[in-house]
Amino acid sequence: MTGDGRDGAEHPRRGRPRSERARAAVLDAAAELLLDGGIDAVTMEAIAARAQVSKATVYKWWPTRAHVMLESFFERSRGTLAVDPADSLAEALTKQLLALVQLFRDTCSGPQLADLIAAAQADPDIRAALDQQWLRPRREVALRLLAEAVARGELAPDTDPATAADQLFAPVYHRLMLRHEPLADQLAPTLVRQLLTGLTATR
């Protein structure tokens, strides 16, 4: 017991823990700043001010503004990594691509990512964070699916999974950045069909 009659245990508080509330506020602030003012508006000072936390709090969890922006973006797009083990290769790849198409077309994530890709060309911190937090996790899912299909004999043995993954996903990013063609749902099954038709092992 303590001198004031309370025991020494700390009683749980209702709602989110303070650190989790602050983290969520920081991620929301980064997303809002990116949408409102573009990449240049997202500074550690601006993030802290909008989230109503200290700049030290932001730096405690993220080393650079790029890491805050990418985690904020990633928080809103986790579902695009989901894979159903019961799906065929074509179904799994189509779902991956369709989720990406719909994310880019139907949510604010498309313009956000386009801004981040553009900024990454001149900012090594953004480029590294984009690779580690966004591109690499998604690429690894596709590489695993393709490599497993090669091992099963479903795809030709000389298939290069890395090149095949680029052939699938590059057109989606191409349309996101250049906007020369729409990001239509039909793009996903079309890309998968055309790729797999060329890679299918000859029996």
C-alpha positions in Angstrom: 0.0 0.0 0.0 1.1 3.6 -0.6 0.9 6.3 2.0 -2.3 7.7 0.5 -4.2 4.4 0.8 -3.8 3.3 -2.8 -2.0 0.1 -3.7 1.1 0.4 -5.9 -0.4 -1.1 -9.0 -1.3 1.3 -11.8 -5.0 1.1 -12.7 -5.8 0.7 -16.4 -7.2 3.7 -18.2 -10.1 3.7 -20.5 -9.7 4.1 -24.2 -6.5 3.9 -26.2 -3.2 4.2 -24.3 -1.7 7.7 -24.6 1.2 6.5 -26.8 -1.2 4.8 -29.2 -3.4 7.9 -29.4 -0.4 10.0 -30.1 0.9 7.6 -32.8 -2.5 7.5 -34.5 -2.7 11.3 -34.4 0.8 11.6 -36.0 -0.1 9.2 -38.8 -3.4 11.0 -39.5 -1.6 14.4 -39.5 0.9 13.2 -42.0 -1.8 11.9 -44.4 -3.8 15.2 -44.1 -0.8 17.4 -44.7 0.2 15.4 -47.8 -3.3 15.7 -49.2 -3.7 19.3 -48.3 -0.3 20.7 -49.3 1.7 18.0 -51.1 5.0 16.6 -50.2 6.6 19.9 -49.2 4.0 20.5 -46.6 4.9 17.4 -44.7 7.7 18.4 -42.3 8.3 17.0 -38.8 7.4 20.4 -37.3 4.1 20.5 -39.2 3.2 16.9 -38.3 3.9 17.6 -34.6 1.8 20.8 -34.7 -1.2 19.2 -36.4 -1.1 16.1 -34.3 -0.7 18.3 -31.1 2.4 16.4 -29.9 5.9 17.5 -29.4 8.5 17.1 -32.2 10.5 14.9 -29.9 7.5 12.5 -29.7 7.5 12.2 -33.5 11.2 11.6 -33.7 10.9 8.9 -30.9 9.1 6.6 -33.3 10.2 7.8 -36.8 13.7 8.9 -37.9 12.5 11.0 -40.9 9.4 12.5 -42.4 9.6 9.8 -45.1 9.1 7.1 -42.6 6.0 8.9 -41.1 4.5 9.4 -44.5 5.0 5.8 -45.6 3.7 4.3 -42.4 0.7 6.5 -42.6 0.1 5.4 -46.2 0.8 1.7 -45.3 -1.7 1.8 -42.4 -4.5 2.5 -44.9 -3.5 -0.2 -47.4 -2.6 -3.3 -45.4 -5.4 -5.3 -47.1 -3.6 -5.3 -50.4 -1.1 -7.9 -49.0 -3.7 -10.5 -48.2 -3.5 -13.9 -49.9 -6.0 -16.7 -49.6 -4.0 -20.1 -49.6 -7.0 -21.8 -51.4 -6.7 -19.5 -54.4 -5.0 -20.6 -57.7 -2.0 -18.7 -58.9 -4.2 -16.7 -61.3 -6.8 -15.9 -58.6 -4.1 -14.8 -56.1 -2.3 -12.6 -58.5 -5.5 -11.1 -59.9 -6.7 -10.3 -56.4 -3.4 -8.6 -55.6 -3.5 -6.5 -58.7 -7.2 -5.6 -58.3 -6.7 -4.5 -54.7 -3.9 -2.2 -55.9 -5.9 -0.8 -58.8 -8.9 -0.1 -56.6 -6.7 1.4 -53.8 -5.1 3.8 -56.3 -8.3 4.7 -58.1 -10.9 4.8 -55.4 -9.1 6.3 -52.4 -6.7 9.1 -51.5 -3.9 6.6 -51.5 -3.4 6.9 -55.2 -2.5 10.6 -55.2 -0.5 10.2 -52.0 1.7 7.4 -53.5 2.1 9.3 -56.7 3.5 12.3 -54.7 5.8 10.0 -52.8 7.2 8.3 -55.9 7.8 11.7 -57.5 9.6 13.0 -54.4 11.6 9.7 -54.1 13.6 10.6 -57.2 15.3 13.4 -55.4 15.1 12.4 -51.7 17.0 9.2 -50.7 15.2 9.0 -47.4 11.8 8.8 -49.1 13.2 6.4 -51.7 14.6 4.0 -49.0 11.4 4.2 -47.0 9.2 3.6 -50.0 11.3 0.5 -50.9 11.3 -0.9 -47.4 7.8 -0.2 -46.3 5.7 -0.4 -49.5 7.4 -1.9 -52.6 9.4 -4.7 -51.0 6.6 -6.4 -48.9 4.3 -6.5 -51.9 7.0 -7.7 -54.3 7.9 -10.5 -51.9 4.3 -11.7 -51.9 4.3 -11.9 -55.7 7.7 -13.4 -55.9 6.7 -16.2 -53.5 3.5 -17.0 -55.4 5.5 -17.2 -58.7 8.4 -19.2 -57.3 6.0 -21.7 -55.8 4.2 -22.1 -59.1 7.6 -22.8 -60.8 8.4 -25.4 -58.1 5.0 -27.1 -58.7 5.8 -27.3 -62.5 2.9 -24.9 -63.2 5.2 -22.3 -64.8 8.1 -22.9 -67.1 11.3 -23.8 -65.2 13.2 -20.9 -66.7 10.7 -18.3 -65.4 12.3 -15.4 -63.7 9.9 -14.4 -60.9 11.4 -11.0 -60.4 10.9 -10.0 -64.1 7.4 -11.6 -64.1 6.4 -9.5 -61.0 7.6 -6.4 -62.8 5.6 -7.3 -65.9 2.5 -7.6 -63.7 2.7 -4.6 -61.5 4.6 -2.0 -63.6 1.5 -1.2 -65.8 -0.5 -0.3 -62.7 2.1 2.2 -61.5 2.5 3.4 -65.1 -1.2 4.3 -65.3 -1.1 5.8 -61.8 1.8 8.2 -62.6 1.1 9.1 -66.3 -2.7 8.7 -66.3 -2.7 7.9 -70.0 -5.2 5.1 -69.5 -7.8 4.5 -66.8 -7.2 2.2 -63.8 -10.1 -0.1 -64.7 -10.9 -3.3 -62.8 -10.5 -5.3 -66.0 -6.8 -4.4 -66.1 -6.0 -6.9 -63.3 -7.3 -10.1 -64.9 -6.0 -9.0 -68.3 -2.5 -8.5 -67.0 -2.5 -11.9 -65.2 -4.0 -13.7 -68.2 -1.5 -12.3 -70.7 1.5 -13.0 -68.4 0.5 -16.5 -67.5 -0.3 -17.4 -71.1 3.3 -16.7 -72.0 4.8 -18.4 -69.0 2.7 -21.6 -68.7 4.9 -24.7 -68.9 4.4 -26.8 -72.1 3.1 -30.2 -71.3 
